[in-house]
Amino acid sequence: MIDGLFKTHIDPLWERAARPVARHCTANQVTVMGLCAVVAMSGLYVAHGSTLWFGVGLIFAFSADSLDGAVARIRGEASRFGGYLDAIVDRYQEMAVLAALAFKTGHWPAAFFVLAGSLLTSYAKARTAIEMPISNTAWPDLFERQERIIFICLLLILNGLFGEWLMPSFDLVLTGLWVMAAICHFTALQRFYRARTLLKN
């Protein structure tokens, strides 16, 4: 939703930040470096166990990943393969984060349903594009990738800052994951009904 509604305002900011990077790296190299950064942060979290530093680290890792599109525009390298690579890397990044979180906390069912909702949200649009031509930007749904990134980073940071102050029986990470899973699946259904309308028309 954020990307769809505010893309024209956000893209110039990313392009300004990406100019130094574009002098030395291609867009696809930035995409792969973004994946490596997220995987590294996930591995470090498994080692140190601090959700606060995991959340802060992911902010920087995902920010680096968001530069690839800006680098592609600056260098004139926008391509179909670049878009495809970025989409695949995005899914692996989410898998790495949720796997690390589930491994460290033991919240495997909640992490599974978050990942399933995320993948279904992506697939709902991609499968529609196989059936008919669609606009890639006219899908401003509730909980797209940007919203998921913001939510998980905030959840981790808030748990690191305030988790110990809460009631011992209240698990903020677990509760947040189930809330995230519910919103992800709501978004997948939102896209399903949009696709249904488009395909029937």
C-alpha positions as CSV (number, residue, x, y, z in Angstrom):
1,M,0.0,0.0,0.0
2,I,2.8,2.4,0.9
3,D,4.7,1.7,-2.3
4,G,1.6,1.9,-4.4
5,L,0.3,5.2,-3.0
6,F,3.5,7.1,-2.3
7,K,5.9,5.7,-5.0
8,T,6.3,9.0,-6.8
9,H,7.4,10.7,-3.6
10,I,9.6,7.8,-2.3
11,D,11.5,7.0,-5.5
12,P,13.4,10.4,-5.7
13,L,14.6,9.9,-2.1
14,W,16.0,6.4,-2.9
15,E,17.6,7.8,-6.1
16,R,19.4,10.5,-4.1
17,A,20.7,7.9,-1.7
18,A,21.6,5.5,-4.5
19,R,23.8,7.8,-6.6
20,P,27.1,7.0,-4.7
21,V,26.3,3.3,-4.9
22,A,25.4,3.5,-8.7
23,R,29.0,4.7,-9.5
24,H,30.4,1.3,-8.4
25,C,27.7,-1.4,-8.4
26,T,25.1,-2.6,-10.9
27,A,21.5,-3.0,-9.8
28,N,21.7,-6.8,-9.7
29,Q,24.8,-6.6,-7.6
30,V,23.0,-4.4,-5.1
31,T,20.1,-6.9,-5.1
32,V,22.4,-9.8,-4.2
33,M,24.2,-7.7,-1.6
34,G,20.9,-6.9,0.0
35,L,20.1,-10.6,0.3
36,C,23.6,-11.2,1.9
37,A,23.0,-8.4,4.4
38,V,19.6,-9.8,5.5
39,V,21.0,-13.3,5.8
40,A,23.9,-12.0,7.8
41,M,21.7,-10.1,10.2
42,S,19.5,-13.2,10.6
43,G,22.6,-15.4,11.3
44,L,23.8,-12.8,13.8
45,Y,20.5,-12.8,15.6
46,V,20.6,-16.6,16.0
47,A,24.0,-16.1,17.6
48,H,23.3,-13.1,19.9
49,G,19.5,-13.4,20.5
50,S,18.8,-9.7,20.8
51,T,15.6,-8.8,19.0
52,L,16.5,-5.1,19.5
53,W,19.7,-5.4,17.5
54,F,18.1,-7.7,15.0
55,G,15.4,-5.1,14.3
56,V,17.9,-2.3,14.0
57,G,20.2,-4.4,11.7
58,L,17.3,-5.3,9.5
59,I,16.4,-1.7,9.0
60,F,19.8,-1.1,7.4
61,A,19.8,-4.4,5.6
62,F,16.4,-3.9,4.0
63,S,17.3,-0.3,3.2
64,A,20.3,-1.5,1.2
65,D,18.1,-3.9,-0.6
66,S,15.6,-1.1,-1.5
67,L,18.4,0.8,-3.4
68,D,18.5,-1.7,-6.3
69,G,15.6,-0.2,-8.2
70,A,17.0,3.3,-7.8
71,V,20.4,2.1,-9.0
72,A,18.8,0.5,-12.1
73,R,17.0,3.7,-13.0
74,I,20.2,5.8,-12.5
75,R,22.3,3.5,-14.6
76,G,19.6,2.8,-17.2
77,E,19.8,-0.9,-16.3
78,A,16.1,-1.6,-15.7
79,S,15.4,-5.1,-17.1
80,R,12.9,-7.9,-16.9
81,F,15.5,-10.2,-15.4
82,G,16.4,-7.5,-12.8
83,G,12.8,-7.3,-11.7
84,Y,12.5,-11.1,-11.6
85,L,15.7,-11.4,-9.6
86,D,14.5,-8.8,-7.1
87,A,11.2,-10.6,-6.6
88,I,12.9,-13.9,-5.9
89,V,15.5,-12.3,-3.6
90,D,12.6,-10.6,-1.7
91,R,11.1,-14.0,-0.9
92,Y,14.4,-15.5,0.3
93,Q,14.9,-12.5,2.5
94,E,11.6,-13.0,4.2
95,M,12.3,-16.7,4.6
96,A,15.7,-16.0,6.2
97,V,14.2,-13.5,8.7
98,L,11.3,-15.7,9.7
99,A,13.4,-18.9,9.9
100,A,15.9,-17.2,12.2
101,L,13.1,-15.8,14.4
102,A,11.3,-19.2,14.6
103,F,14.5,-21.0,15.3
104,K,15.4,-18.7,18.2
105,T,12.0,-18.4,19.7
106,G,10.4,-21.7,18.8
107,H,7.4,-19.9,17.3
108,W,7.3,-22.1,14.1
109,P,3.5,-22.2,13.5
110,A,3.2,-18.4,13.7
111,A,6.2,-17.9,11.5
112,F,4.9,-20.5,9.0
113,F,1.5,-18.7,8.6
114,V,3.3,-15.3,8.2
115,L,5.4,-16.8,5.4
116,A,2.4,-18.5,3.8
117,G,0.4,-15.3,3.8
118,S,3.4,-13.3,2.4
119,L,3.9,-15.8,-0.4
120,L,0.2,-16.0,-1.2
121,T,0.0,-12.2,-1.4
122,S,2.8,-12.2,-3.9
123,Y,1.4,-15.2,-5.9
124,A,-2.1,-13.8,-6.1
125,K,-0.9,-10.9,-8.3
126,A,1.7,-12.9,-10.2
127,R,-0.8,-15.6,-11.1
128,T,-3.3,-13.0,-12.3
129,A,-0.6,-11.6,-14.6
130,I,-0.4,-15.1,-16.3
131,E,-4.2,-15.0,-17.1
132,M,-4.4,-11.4,-18.3
133,P,-2.3,-8.2,-18.6
134,I,-2.4,-6.2,-15.4
135,S,-0.8,-3.0,-14.0
136,N,2.0,-3.7,-11.7
137,T,1.3,-0.6,-9.6
138,A,-2.5,-0.6,-9.4
139,W,-2.6,-3.1,-6.5
140,P,-2.4,-0.8,-3.4
141,D,-3.3,-3.6,-0.9
142,L,-3.2,-3.4,2.8
143,F,-0.1,-5.3,3.8
144,E,2.5,-5.5,1.0
145,R,6.2,-6.1,1.4
146,Q,7.1,-2.6,2.6
147,E,4.4,-2.8,5.3
148,R,5.7,-6.3,6.3
149,I,9.2,-5.0,6.6
150,I,8.2,-2.1,8.8
151,F,6.0,-4.3,11.0
152,I,8.6,-6.9,11.7
153,C,11.3,-4.4,12.4
154,L,9.1,-2.4,14.8
155,L,8.0,-5.6,16.5
156,L,11.6,-6.7,17.1
157,I,12.7,-3.3,18.3
158,L,9.7,-2.9,20.6
159,N,10.2,-6.3,22.0
160,G,13.9,-5.5,22.7
161,L,13.0,-2.3,24.4
162,F,9.9,-3.2,26.3
163,G,9.5,-7.0,26.2
164,E,11.1,-7.5,29.6
165,W,8.7,-4.9,31.2
166,L,5.6,-6.7,30.1
167,M,3.8,-9.5,32.0
168,P,5.9,-12.7,32.1
169,S,3.1,-14.6,30.4
170,F,2.8,-12.1,27.5
171,D,5.0,-12.9,24.5
172,L,5.1,-9.8,22.3
173,V,6.9,-11.5,19.4
174,L,4.4,-14.4,19.3
175,T,1.4,-12.1,19.5
176,G,3.0,-9.9,16.8
177,L,3.6,-12.8,14.5
178,W,0.0,-14.0,14.7
179,V,-1.3,-10.5,14.1
180,M,1.0,-10.2,11.1
181,A,-0.1,-13.6,9.8
182,A,-3.8,-12.5,10.0
183,I,-3.1,-9.3,8.1
184,C,-1.0,-11.1,5.5
185,H,-3.8,-13.5,4.8
186,F,-6.4,-10.7,4.7
187,T,-4.2,-9.0,2.1
188,A,-4.0,-12.3,0.1
189,L,-7.8,-12.5,0.1
190,Q,-8.0,-8.9,-0.8
191,R,-5.9,-9.6,-3.9
192,F,-8.0,-12.7,-4.6
193,Y,-11.2,-10.8,-4.8
194,R,-9.6,-8.1,-7.0
195,A,-8.3,-10.8,-9.3
196,R,-11.7,-12.4,-9.4
197,T,-13.3,-9.1,-10.5
198,L,-10.7,-8.5,-13.1
199,L,-10.8,-12.0,-14.6
200,K,-14.6,-12.1,-14.6
201,N,-14.8,-8.8,-16.5
